[in-house]
Amino acid sequence: MCSFYIIGISDESKPAFSDEVKQLLSDSHTFSGGHRHYELVKELLPKQYKWLELVVPLSDTFEKYKTVNDRIIVFASGDPLFFGIGNTIKREFPDAAMQVYPTFYSLQMLAHRCHLPYGNMVVSSLTGRPWSNLDKELIRGSELIGVLTDKRKTPAVIGQRMKAVGLTNYTVYLGERIGGEREKVRNLSIDELAQSNAVMPNCLILQKTQHFNRSIGIPESEFHHLQGRPKMITKRSIRLMSLSMLQLNEAKVCWDIGFCTGSISVEAKQLAPHLDMFSIEKREESRQLMQMNQYKYRMPGITSVIADFYEYDLSNWPAPDRVFIGGHGGRLAEMVEQLSKHLLPGGIMVFNAVSKEAVDAFQEAIKMTSLQITDKMLLQQDAHNPVTVFQATKPLSQNTEHSESTF
């Protein structure tokens, strides 16, 4: 079995190594790393060597590693255990010996250049990772956020995304080619970041300049509404109970069906910033409403579409473990049946029934699926009609027979 010696390097054209690492390089035969790493270290390798390039999918390179019965020297950026290849190798080769020689990672060096107290910095990696990694820190209002980018989630795209929802209460430190002779550091506003053209590799540090106060349970009067129809919104008490029944702490993907003003989507994301939120609504006027409410509450990470639920290809979205039904167009049984097929085992569906007919219709619809009604509550807010909030759960076992609920 091979053993791994993982060496962290910066973007210096002539990396400086300790005597121990220099001796290690001269005594080794098999080396690995990305193309950029190879260009930086190729002059330092011994005359006879084998280079295994790290390319996606990494599994192909790992298969080559398995054919090596000697040590493999792997070059990595910065600290190999800081969102780096060291963690992946440790996971894929748990029994292999591993020695790590780290150097400063890019966010550390950027913080040094800008004299920032990075001991309190939280890190959001977007390198091949979802937007929710950054969303949750922005929604929580973290004071100092280090951001690792990639070729798609670039500084400009990050700036555009933050600007679109009013998250301009941060100043940005943008570092390009940090640690090399060509490094560049800029201090930008979110507007400037949205128009930036940054050279790879790069990273960001977001420093909060103004606090935005958040609270759970936004009064319905505070949301932007459908023109002339202010009552077309999930009322605050009903909304809070619905969110409670959705049990969002452990959820990953939530669908909001019939989002109207976006109140459920906005509050769900505010309550559980880690969520991937997907919302659909048929009314064209709701497109602007969602945008306005996201902007007002500075809420990133909601993917919304204006389309007919019964015609939209739901396979475009990741499968949900939570679903909220806010509207059904008079075809509740059909909607429940479709959603039950997409809902993951153990997932939860919540529905608000505003009439006796809706209560009966939902209970009958659930009987036609593998879901079971696991909770319900009758609530009334002020002089509005009473609403029954239903929670239905999909059993973990797909083989569970349809059964009537105890409710």
N, C-alpha and C positions, 0 to 999 in steps of 0.2 A: 504494500500500500504506500502511496505517495505521502509526503509531508509537505506542509505549506509554510513558506516564509513570505509574509505579506508586507511590502514596503510602501509607505506613504510618500508621495512626492507632491510638490507644488508645480506651478507653471514656469519655473525657472528653466531657461534653455540649457543650463549646465547644473544639474542637481548636485548638491553637496551631500556626501554620505559619510558616516562615521567609519573608522577603520574596521570595525566589526562587520559592517554591511559591505564594505569594499572587498573584504576577504571572502565573504559569503558569495558575492557576485563572481569573483575569480574562480571559486571552487565549484561552481554550479554549471549545469548544462541546459536545463529546461526553464524557460521564462515565459511569462504570460502577462497580459494586460490589454488595454484598448489601443487603438491605432495612435491616438495622441500620446499615450504613455511611451509607446515604442519610439516615436520620433524624438522624444526627450532623452531616452536612455540608451539608444542603439549604439552610440559611440563608447559606452561604458561596459558593454557586454564582452565576454571572452571571444576568442577567435572562432571557436567551435561551439555553437549553441543552437537550440531549437526554440522557436517562438510560437506559442499557442495564443492566437488573438482572441480576446474576449468580445464576442459578437452576439447579438440577439438572434435567435433564442439561445440563452446561456447554456441550455441543456446540451447543445451540440459540443460546446467547449468542454463541459463537464465530462462528457463521454470520453473525450481525448485525455482528460486528466486521469481517468481510470486506467488508462494503458501505461501510465508512468509509474515505475517502481522506485523512483528516486525523489529527491526534493524538487519542488516547483517554486520558483521565485515569482510572486505575483506583484505587479506594480499597481498601485491604486492612488486615487486622489486624496490628499490630506490624511485624515484619520480613517483607516479602512473599516473601523467599527462604528463610524458615525454615518449612518445611512449608506454604508459602503459595501463593497464586495466581500469584506471579511465576514459579515453576518451571513451572507448567502453561502459562502463556502462552509462555514461552521454548521449551517443547517443541512447542506447537501452531503457533507462528509463528516458526520458527527464523531467518528472514531479516529479521524486523522489527526496527527500532531500538527500544531499550528503555532507559529511565532509571529508577532506583529511588531513592526517598527513604524510608529505613526509620526506624522508631522502635523503642523497646524492645519486645520481644515479651513475652507474658504470663508465661512461665516465668522470664524474666530479672527482671521486676518482682516476682514472687512471691519469688524468691530474695533480692532486695534487701530486701523487707519482713521476711523471716525471718533475714537475715544468714547466708545459706548460701553456702558456697564453690562456686558453680556452675561453676567452671572444670573441675571433675572430674565434672560431671553428665552422664549419658547420657540421651538423650531417646527416649521411646517414644510415637509418635503412634498413637492409636486412632481418630482422626477419619476414618471411612470406611475404616479399615485393620484387619487381622486381629488377634486376641488374641495371636498368636505374637510380635508386636512387643514386648509387655510380658512375656510368658512367658519369653522368652530372657534378659531382664535379671534377672528374679526368680530363675530357676534358676541363673544365673551368680552370684547374690548381689551384684549391683552395689550400691555403697555409697549412691549418690544417683541417683534415677531421676525425671526429669521426665516427666509424663504429660499428653498432650493428649487430651481427652475428646470425645464427641459425644452426641447425644440418646439413643442406645441404650447406649453404653458409658459410663454415668454414674458419678460417684464412688461412689454406693451400690452399683451393680452390681459395680464393681471391688472394693469392700470385701467384698461377699458372696462373690465368686469367690475372693479371697485367703483369707478366713476358712475356706472350705469345705475347703481343702487345707493348713491349718495355717500359712499364711504370715502370721503375726502379728508377725514380728520386724522390723517397720518402724513408724516413727511417720510421720504424714501431715500435710503442710501443704496445706490446701485453700484455693484462692483463687477468689473469685467476682467477676465484673465488675472484674477487675484493671485499674487505670489510670483509673478513673472516680470520680466523687464517691460512688457507691454501692458501692464495692469492700468486700469482706469477706474477712478472712483468719482461718482457724481451724487450730489444731493438734489433731489427733485421733488416737486409736488406730484400729487396723483394725476393731475391734468398733464403734466410734463411726462410722467411715466407712460401714460396712455399713448403718447406720440413718439416714444423713444425707439431707437434702433440699436439694440445692445448686441455686442459680439459674444458668442459662446466661447468658453463656459462663463456663466455669470450667476450672481446670487443677489438677494435683496435683504435689507433690514428695514422693517417698517416701524417707525417710532410714533406713538400716539401723541397728537398735539392738542386734542380736545376730547373731553369725555362725552359719551352719548348715553343717557340714562335709559335703561330698559326695565320693564315690569311685565309680569305675566297676568293676563286678563285685561286686554285692551278694551275699553268701552266701545260698543259698536258705533257710537256717534263719532268716534275718532277716525274711523276708516273712511276712505273715499267710497261712495255708494253709486249704484245704478241711478241714473238721473230720474227723479220723480218716484223712485221706489226705495226709500231708505230702510224699509223693513225687510228687504231681500238680503239678509245677512244672518249668519248663525249667531244668535244672541250670546252675550258673554257667559252667562251661567251654563248654557247648553254647550257652548264651545269648550269651556273648561272641563265639564264632565266628559265630553267626547274625547278630549285629549287625554284625560285620566284613563279612560277605558282603552285607549289605543296603546297604553303602556310603552311609551316611546324610548325609555332609557336604554333598552337593549335592542331597539329596532335599527335597521340599516336602510331600508328603502320603503318610503311611504307614498301611496297614490292618493290624491285628492280628486275625486270624481265629481264634476260640477262645481268648480271652485268659485264662481260668481265674482265676489269682491276679492277673494284670496285670503280671507280672514283666517281660515283653518290652516292653510299653507304657511302663512306668515307666523302664526303663533306656534305651530308645530315646530318649525325650524328654529324659532327663538327659544323654545323650551328644550329642544334636542338639536343643537347645532351640528352634530355629527351626521344627521340624516341626509340621505339623498332624496330630495322631494320632487315628485312629478305630479303635475296638475293638468286637468283638461276641463274645458268649458266650451259650450256651443255658441254662446252669445259673443258676437264680435266686439261689442262695447266693453266686455270684460278684459280684453287684451290690455287696454290702457289702464283700467282699474288695477289690475295686478301690478303693472309697472309702477303706477303712482303709489300704491301701498307698499311695495317693496322699497321704493325710494324713500318714502316717509319714515319707514322703520329700519332703513339701512340693512336690508335683508338679502344677502346673496344666496345662491345655491338652490333656487327654485326653478325647475324647468317647466314652463307652462306652454300649452298649445291650445289654439282655438280650433276645435274640430268636433264632429259628431262622434260621440263615444262608440256608437254602434257601427261606425264605418272606419274608425281609426285603427291602424295596425298596432296593437298594444305590444307586439313583440319588439317594437322599437325601444321599449323601456326595459330596464332590468326588473326581474320578478320581485314583487313586493312581499314584505313580511307584515305590512300594515296597509289597510285600505280604509278610507273614509268616503262614504257615499253621501254627497250633499245634494244631488239631484239625479233623477232617473228618467225624466220625460215620459212618465206613465208606463214604463216598461220595466218595472222593478224586478220581476222574476227573471227576465232575460239578462238583465245587468248582473244580478247576483250570481246566476249560473256562469256567465263569462268570467267574472272576477274570481269566482271560486277556483277556476282552472288555473289562474295565474298566481293566486295566493300560495305562498310557500307553506309546507307543513309546519304547524305550530304558529302560523300567522293569525292575525286578528283583523276582523272587519267590524266597523262601527257604522251604525245607521241611525238617523234621527227621524222618527215617525211622528208626523204632526196631526194625524187623524186616526180614528179607530180602523178605518179601511187600510191605512198604511201599516198599522200594527199587524193586522191580520195578514196582509199581503207579504210582509217581510218574513213572518213566521212560517208561512206556507212556502215561500221561496227557499228558505234555509232547509226545510225538510227535503227538498229535491237535490240537495248537495251533501257533501260529507261533513259540512260544518255543523257546529252545535252552538246554540245560544247559551252563553256562559254568564251573562250578566245583563241586567236592564234596570233602568231607573226612570220614574216619571217626575218631570220637573216643570215648573211654571215660573216664568220671569215676568213680574209686574202683571199687566193686564193682557199679555199675550196668551195665545192658546197653549195648553199644556203639551209637552213633547215627551215622547218615550225614547230614551237613548238606549239602543241595543248594542251589545257586544257579542259577536259570534267568533268562535275560534275553530281553526282547522286542525284536526288531530295530527299528531306527529306521525302516526302510522297511516299510510295511504290506503291501507286495506280495511280501515274502519268502516263498518256498515252504516248507512244512514240511520240516524236514530232521533227520536223526538227529545227535545230539551225538557228539563225539569221546570223551566220557567213558563 
